[in-house]
Amino acid sequence: MIGSFRANNPFNTFMLLIYGLLLKLEWFISPQIPVIQKSDGFLYNRILAHLKPLFDGYPVSYSFIAYFLLYTQAISFNQLLNNRRLMQKPNYLPGMSYLLITSFFAEWNVLSAPLVINTLLIWVWAKMSTLYNNPHAKSTLFNIGIVIAITTFFYFPSLAFALLVIFALVLTRPPRVAEWLIPVLGFITPWYLLFAWLFLTNKLYSFQVPGIVVNYPLLANNNAQYTGMLLILIAAVAGGFFVQWNARRQIVQVRKSWGLTLLYVIVALFIPFINSSLNFQYWILATVPLSAFIACLFFYPGKKWIPVTVHWVMVAFVIYMTYLKK
């Protein structure tokens, strides 16, 4: 399996589809109906309110939507890493890693606001990785601000990803006041248009913006979940060592892109701490950047038994959590 996804073969796009379906088969057999959380944004709530009358009687429909999001996110992030040349050779290991680690827990296979905005955040990361020597940085920064504002319409604590823009500017661009203000203007624009529409339709005073509450997050529900989180972190840290080991052979832009990926992980791990809802599903925000580091653990070791062993240990954990523990 590892050997197949190490190759840059277009057929692997289909192989990833089958691989993910096999890992997540249980969530199609026993689908779950999504529940609105206090931190969910108004746009996600509106969309879910329209879906529930149609799909609550056929809950497997939610599983298909969730898997479609997970699969497209895996493919798009994989393609972006290949285009940015973050690894020595193009491969499908990042997509495989993403589908694998998101199969660890049931909460990460249910339609949710964080799952939806992962698609938007992948786009944000892709644009930020182009800021270095970008002659059109101002328009890129404005668009990034707009998209981050839209993520808050789905899940308000994603406002914290504005920190990622600041870190990206510090890491990739010389300090310029205008460039720091442009993403702020981009962020304000969707909210300004929203409040203007609410004012014109006499709905302004009935609209409530979800708050941000500094809280101790739900790390896990049981020891098995702690084990799974520890397994993901160990694999990601090990992959990070391989990234560092190969950094001297990479061009500056690639090293900066890996730096942005690490910052992506840090911000994503911070978000559950400013969440008013105690729910394990919000940790899925960190799985996208973590899958990039885990892919390096599968790609770089000279001794092939290492990635093969790690992969099958992870698959065994998925089987245990999905079938045996359940």
C-alpha positions as CSV (number, residue, x, y, z in Angstrom):
1,M,0.0,0.0,0.0
2,I,2.8,2.5,0.9
3,G,4.7,1.5,-2.2
4,S,1.7,2.3,-4.4
5,F,1.1,5.7,-3.0
6,R,4.8,6.6,-3.2
7,A,4.4,6.8,-7.0
8,N,3.0,9.8,-8.8
9,N,0.5,7.7,-10.7
10,P,-2.8,9.3,-11.6
11,F,-4.5,6.0,-10.9
12,N,-3.7,6.6,-7.3
13,T,-6.5,9.2,-7.2
14,F,-9.0,6.3,-7.7
15,M,-7.0,4.1,-5.3
16,L,-7.3,6.8,-2.6
17,L,-11.1,6.8,-3.1
18,I,-11.2,3.1,-2.5
19,Y,-8.7,3.3,0.4
20,G,-10.7,5.9,2.2
21,L,-14.0,4.0,1.6
22,L,-12.5,0.9,3.2
23,L,-11.2,2.8,6.2
24,K,-14.5,4.6,6.7
25,L,-17.0,1.9,5.7
26,E,-18.5,1.7,9.2
27,W,-19.6,5.3,9.0
28,F,-21.8,4.4,6.0
29,I,-23.1,1.4,7.8
30,S,-23.9,3.3,11.1
31,P,-24.2,6.9,10.0
32,Q,-24.6,9.8,12.4
33,I,-26.8,12.8,12.2
34,P,-24.8,16.1,12.7
35,V,-25.7,18.2,15.8
36,I,-25.5,22.0,15.8
37,Q,-22.9,23.3,18.3
38,K,-22.8,26.6,20.1
39,S,-19.7,27.7,18.3
40,D,-21.1,26.9,14.8
41,G,-21.5,30.0,12.6
42,F,-24.8,31.2,11.2
43,L,-24.1,30.1,7.7
44,Y,-23.4,26.5,8.7
45,N,-26.5,26.5,10.8
46,R,-28.6,27.8,7.9
47,I,-27.2,25.2,5.5
48,L,-27.8,22.4,8.1
49,A,-31.3,23.6,8.7
50,H,-32.1,23.2,5.0
51,L,-30.4,19.8,4.9
52,K,-32.1,18.2,7.9
53,P,-35.7,17.9,6.5
54,L,-34.2,16.2,3.4
55,F,-31.5,14.0,5.0
56,D,-32.5,13.2,8.6
57,G,-34.6,10.3,7.3
58,Y,-31.6,9.1,5.2
59,P,-28.7,9.7,7.6
60,V,-26.3,7.9,5.2
61,S,-26.5,11.0,3.1
62,Y,-24.5,12.9,5.7
63,S,-21.8,10.2,5.5
64,F,-21.6,10.7,1.8
65,I,-21.2,14.5,2.2
66,A,-18.6,14.1,4.9
67,Y,-16.6,11.6,2.9
68,F,-16.8,13.8,-0.2
69,L,-15.3,16.7,1.8
70,L,-12.6,14.4,3.3
71,Y,-11.7,12.9,0.0
72,T,-11.6,16.2,-1.9
73,Q,-9.5,17.8,0.8
74,A,-7.1,14.9,0.7
75,I,-6.7,15.2,-3.1
76,S,-6.4,19.0,-3.2
77,F,-3.9,19.2,-0.3
78,N,-1.9,16.4,-1.8
79,Q,-1.8,18.2,-5.2
80,L,-0.7,21.4,-3.5
81,L,2.2,19.8,-1.7
82,N,3.3,18.2,-5.0
83,N,3.0,21.5,-6.8
84,R,5.0,23.3,-4.1
85,R,7.6,20.5,-4.2
86,L,7.6,20.1,-0.4
87,M,8.9,16.6,-0.8
88,Q,11.7,15.3,-3.1
89,K,9.3,13.5,-5.5
90,P,5.6,13.9,-6.2
91,N,3.5,11.2,-4.5
92,Y,0.1,10.5,-2.9
93,L,1.3,9.9,0.6
94,P,-0.2,13.2,2.1
95,G,-3.6,12.3,0.8
96,M,-3.3,8.8,2.1
97,S,-2.1,10.1,5.5
98,Y,-5.1,12.5,5.8
99,L,-7.7,9.8,5.0
100,L,-5.9,7.5,7.5
101,I,-5.6,9.7,10.5
102,T,-9.1,11.2,10.1
103,S,-10.4,7.6,10.3
104,F,-9.1,7.3,13.9
105,F,-12.2,8.8,15.6
106,A,-15.9,8.8,14.8
107,E,-16.2,12.5,15.5
108,W,-13.9,13.2,12.5
109,N,-16.2,11.4,10.1
110,V,-19.4,13.3,10.9
111,L,-20.5,16.4,8.9
112,S,-19.4,19.4,11.0
113,A,-18.5,23.1,10.6
114,P,-14.7,22.4,11.2
115,L,-14.8,19.7,8.5
116,V,-16.3,22.1,6.1
117,I,-13.8,24.9,6.7
118,N,-10.9,22.6,6.3
119,T,-11.6,23.0,2.5
120,L,-11.3,26.8,2.8
121,L,-8.2,26.6,5.1
122,I,-6.4,24.4,2.5
123,W,-6.9,27.2,0.0
124,V,-5.7,29.8,2.5
125,W,-2.5,27.8,3.1
126,A,-2.0,27.4,-0.6
127,K,-2.2,31.2,-1.2
128,M,0.1,32.0,1.8
129,S,2.7,29.6,0.5
130,T,2.9,31.8,-2.6
131,L,3.6,35.1,-0.8
132,Y,7.3,34.8,-1.0
133,N,8.5,36.8,-4.0
134,N,4.8,37.2,-5.1
135,P,4.4,40.4,-7.3
136,H,0.7,40.4,-6.7
137,A,0.8,39.9,-2.9
138,K,-1.7,42.6,-2.2
139,S,-4.5,41.0,-4.1
140,T,-3.6,37.6,-2.6
141,L,-3.7,39.0,0.9
142,F,-7.0,40.7,0.3
143,N,-8.5,37.4,-0.9
144,I,-7.0,35.5,2.1
145,G,-8.7,38.0,4.4
146,I,-12.1,37.5,2.7
147,V,-11.8,33.7,2.9
148,I,-10.9,33.7,6.6
149,A,-13.9,35.9,7.2
150,I,-16.1,33.4,5.4
151,T,-14.7,30.6,7.6
152,T,-16.0,32.5,10.6
153,F,-19.5,32.3,9.0
154,F,-19.2,28.5,9.4
155,Y,-17.2,28.3,12.6
156,F,-16.5,31.5,14.5
157,P,-13.4,30.5,16.4
158,S,-11.6,30.0,13.1
159,L,-11.1,33.8,13.5
160,A,-7.8,32.6,15.1
161,F,-6.5,31.8,11.7
162,A,-6.0,35.5,11.2
163,L,-2.9,34.8,13.3
164,L,-1.6,32.5,10.6
165,V,-1.7,35.4,8.1
166,I,0.4,37.5,10.5
167,F,2.9,34.7,10.9
168,A,3.0,34.2,7.1
169,L,3.7,37.9,6.6
170,V,6.5,37.8,9.2
171,L,8.0,34.7,7.7
172,T,7.7,35.4,4.0
173,R,7.6,39.2,3.4
174,P,9.6,42.3,4.5
175,P,7.5,44.4,6.9
176,R,5.2,46.8,5.0
177,V,2.3,48.6,6.7
178,A,0.1,48.4,3.7
179,E,0.4,44.7,3.4
180,W,-0.5,44.2,7.0
181,L,-3.7,46.3,6.5
182,I,-4.9,44.7,3.3
183,P,-5.9,41.3,4.8
184,V,-7.7,43.2,7.6
185,L,-9.7,45.1,4.9
186,G,-10.4,41.7,3.2
187,F,-11.6,40.3,6.5
188,I,-13.9,43.3,7.2
189,T,-15.5,43.2,3.8
190,P,-17.7,40.1,4.1
191,W,-18.8,41.2,7.6
192,Y,-19.6,44.7,6.4
193,L,-21.7,43.4,3.6
194,L,-23.5,41.0,6.0
195,F,-24.3,43.7,8.5
196,A,-25.4,46.0,5.7
197,W,-27.8,43.4,4.4
198,L,-29.1,42.7,7.9
199,F,-29.7,46.4,8.4
200,L,-31.6,46.8,5.1
201,T,-33.8,43.8,5.9
202,N,-34.4,44.9,9.6
203,K,-32.7,41.8,11.0
204,L,-29.7,43.5,12.5
205,Y,-30.9,43.4,16.1
206,S,-32.0,39.8,16.0
207,F,-28.6,38.6,14.7
208,Q,-26.2,37.2,17.3
209,V,-22.5,36.8,16.7
210,P,-21.2,33.6,18.3
211,G,-18.8,34.4,21.1
212,I,-15.3,33.2,21.8
213,V,-14.7,31.6,25.2
214,V,-11.3,30.7,26.6
215,N,-11.9,27.1,27.8
216,Y,-10.0,23.9,28.5
217,P,-10.8,21.7,25.5
218,L,-12.0,18.2,25.5
219,L,-8.8,16.3,24.8
220,A,-10.3,12.9,24.7
221,N,-13.2,10.8,26.0
222,N,-11.2,7.7,27.0
223,N,-7.8,6.2,27.1
224,A,-8.1,4.8,23.5
225,Q,-8.6,8.3,22.1
226,Y,-5.5,9.5,24.1
227,T,-3.6,6.6,22.5
228,G,-4.8,7.6,19.0
229,M,-3.8,11.3,19.5
230,L,-0.4,10.2,20.9
231,L,0.1,8.0,17.8
232,I,-0.7,10.8,15.5
233,L,1.6,13.2,17.3
234,I,4.5,10.8,17.4
235,A,4.2,10.1,13.7
236,A,4.0,13.8,12.9
237,V,7.1,14.6,15.1
238,A,9.0,11.8,13.5
239,G,8.0,13.1,10.1
240,G,9.1,16.6,11.2
241,F,12.6,15.2,11.9
242,F,12.8,14.0,8.3
243,V,11.7,17.4,7.1
244,Q,14.4,19.1,9.1
245,W,17.0,16.5,7.9
246,N,16.2,17.3,4.3
247,A,15.8,21.0,4.7
248,R,19.4,21.8,3.7
249,R,18.7,20.4,0.2
250,Q,15.5,22.4,-0.3
251,I,15.2,25.9,-1.8
252,V,14.2,28.8,0.4
253,Q,10.6,28.9,-0.7
254,V,10.1,25.2,0.2
255,R,11.6,25.7,3.7
256,K,9.2,28.7,4.2
257,S,6.3,26.6,3.1
258,W,7.2,24.0,5.7
259,G,7.4,26.7,8.3
260,L,3.9,27.9,7.4
261,T,2.7,24.3,7.7
262,L,4.1,24.1,11.2
263,L,2.4,27.4,12.1
264,Y,-0.8,26.0,10.6
265,V,-0.5,23.1,13.1
266,I,0.1,25.4,16.1
267,V,-2.9,27.7,15.3
268,A,-5.2,24.7,14.6
269,L,-4.2,23.2,18.0
270,F,-4.9,26.5,19.7
271,I,-8.5,26.9,18.4
272,P,-10.2,24.3,20.6
273,F,-9.0,26.4,23.6
274,I,-11.2,29.3,22.5
275,N,-14.2,27.2,21.9
276,S,-17.5,27.5,23.8
277,S,-18.4,23.9,23.0
278,L,-16.7,20.9,24.5
279,N,-16.5,18.6,21.5
280,F,-13.7,16.3,20.2
281,Q,-14.5,17.1,16.6
282,Y,-12.7,20.4,16.6
283,W,-9.3,18.8,16.6
284,I,-9.9,17.8,13.0
285,L,-8.6,21.2,12.1
286,A,-5.1,20.1,12.8
287,T,-5.2,16.9,10.7
288,V,-4.6,18.7,7.4
289,P,-1.1,20.0,8.3
290,L,-0.2,17.0,10.5
291,S,-0.9,14.7,7.5
292,A,1.9,16.6,5.6
293,F,4.5,15.7,8.3
294,I,3.2,12.1,8.6
295,A,3.6,11.7,4.9
296,C,7.3,12.4,5.3
297,L,7.6,9.6,7.8
298,F,6.1,7.3,5.1
299,F,8.3,8.7,2.3
300,Y,11.8,9.3,3.6
301,P,13.0,6.4,5.7
302,G,15.6,4.3,3.9
303,K,14.5,1.1,5.8
304,K,11.1,0.4,4.2
305,W,9.9,-1.7,7.1
306,I,9.6,1.5,9.2
307,P,6.8,3.2,7.2
308,V,5.1,-0.1,6.5
309,T,5.0,-1.0,10.2
310,V,3.7,2.5,11.2
311,H,1.0,2.3,8.5
312,W,-0.3,-1.0,9.6
313,V,-0.2,-0.1,13.3
314,M,-2.4,2.9,12.4
315,V,-4.7,0.8,10.3
316,A,-5.0,-1.7,13.2
317,F,-5.9,1.2,15.5
318,V,-8.6,2.3,13.1
319,I,-10.0,-1.3,13.1
320,Y,-9.9,-1.4,16.9
321,M,-11.7,1.9,17.3
322,T,-14.2,1.2,14.6
323,Y,-15.2,-2.4,15.3
324,L,-13.6,-3.9,18.4
325,K,-14.0,-1.1,20.9
326,K,-17.4,-0.2,19.6
